Amino acid sequence: MISRAAIGFITATAVGTTGFDGTLGGGPGAGPVLMILELVPGTDIADVTADFDLLLLDSIESRDLYLVAVPAAVAAQEIGGIDSDPRVEEAEVDADATAPQAAGGDTQPIFFYVPPISFEDQLAMSLLDIDGAHASATGNGVVVAVLDTGADIDHELLAGRIAPGGYDFVDDDTDIADEAIGLDLDGDGFPDELHGHGTFVAGIIATVAPDALILPIRVLDSEGYADIFRVVQGIYYAIDQGVDVINLSLGTKSHNHILRNAVADAADAGIIVVAAVGDDGHEHPIQVPAGEDTTLAVATTNLDDVKSDFSNYGDHVSLTAPGHEIVSAMPDGMYAEASGTSISTAFVSATVALLISADAALTQAQIEAILYLTAHEIDSVNPGFEGLLGAGRVDVAAAVAEAVPAGPGPSLIGILGPGMPMVAVEPDLLIFFGLD
């Protein structure tokens, strides 16, 4: 059996080695190249694999998407032919995606275990006024898909808050546990480096939106890696499960069109997609899916609203949220402290869940507008980054207060007028277009 992990990866986001860079292999001993094929509807994949001597590894048949292996000896010649075949809509090398914490080259542990009291006393929750937000909304009736390393569903923060139907695309089964396997899959000397990442992210969402349900979809291994096809599988699975929010605390520097199309399809299905901008401390390259117009892209600030040194930034950023030295859940009932854009992304995903539960009639554009217009201004404390940190730091309580239909003060929806759809919202422009 050909190992997908040997060819291409996606990584998670917290302050960690990138995998395959999307270039073609070659030379003695080179392995096969993995490709994602999108076929013209009605095309038989067996005919395509036979014609090009491909090995079928996996599929998303409902979307005509297939993962195939191209023998390295013929890859350079065959890929051009595959891409131009009239039966093929799209053909792309399966590149890497990771949790941000896995992608920075820092091999030091990112999780520092702490006693539970550290979770209860942390200042990030009071900065965002989570208790104030809960007076009006708690996430009831909302499902947040967390595409990550899995989750410890028995942890006290998550017990009773897990939606049925989760899936593990790493092992291709229904066991969604955030598991350690004791192996150093990325060869950096630290086994299971991102074990607990998904539990940590889910713990934040469960704290900020305690009545929302979390749907764990395991796409990252215990080192925080996946190939793009696996992430695409997870996105389409979340769409088919009818979730309201997708949390993507992961990213890739490969601007893979098939991944981008999956994110756009989620938005078309009415799902709010929230993605981490990455932990490289750079403006470029912009990571996907955070760089897509259809996502809420989240950067990280500290408790003083100053951009964290590791956080990426740029004019594609939508919002920031705390993500510096945050405490959350870890497997086996433990707690730990960590930093990263994965964490700030979870805060925003949970805030979106609160807004949906406050008023289920809100459109995607209205939710984005509320988040932008209620965000706390932070440009003044971030000289040199003006306009590169989105609309500012998310203000959870203010956003929820604006979303409640009969909330105090002038309502954003009331100002715009009933029936006036907002079809385009940009955090730097805040322009609303009404349709007659």
Sequence and secondary structure as in RCSB ss.txt:
>XXXX:A:sequence
MISRAAIGFITATAVGTTGFDGTLGGGPGAGPVLMILELVPGTDIADVTADFDLLLLDSIESRDLYLVAVPAAVA
AQEIGGIDSDPRVEEAEVDADATAPQAAGGDTQPIFFYVPPISFEDQLAMSLLDIDGAHASATGNGVVVAVLDTG
ADIDHELLAGRIAPGGYDFVDDDTDIADEAIGLDLDGDGFPDELHGHGTFVAGIIATVAPDALILPIRVLDSEGY
ADIFRVVQGIYYAIDQGVDVINLSLGTKSHNHILRNAVADAADAGIIVVAAVGDDGHEHPIQVPAGEDTTLAVAT
TNLDDVKSDFSNYGDHVSLTAPGHEIVSAMPDGMYAEASGTSISTAFVSATVALLISADAALTQAQIEAILYLTA
HEIDSVNPGFEGLLGAGRVDVAAAVAEAVPAGPGPSLIGILGPGMPMVAVEPDLLIFFGLD
>XXXX:A:secstr
   GGGT  EEE         S    STT   EEEEEEE TT  HHHHHHHHT EEEEEEGGGTEEEEEE HHHH
HHHHHHHHH TTEEEEEE  EEEEGGGSSS  S   EEE HHHHHT HHHHHTTHHHHHTT   TT EEEEEES 
  TTSTTTTT B TT EETTTTBS       S  TTSSS TTTTTTHHHHHHHHHHHHSTTSEEEEEE S TTSE
EEHHHHHHHHHHHHHTT SEEEE EEBSS  HHHHHHHHHHHHTT EEEEE  SSS SSS  BTTTSTTEEEEEE
E TTS B TT    TT  EEEE SSEEEEETTTEEEEE SHHHHHHHHHHHHHHHHHH TT  HHHHHHHHHHHS
B  GGGSTT TTSSTT B  HHHHHHHHSTT SS  HHHHH TT       TTT       
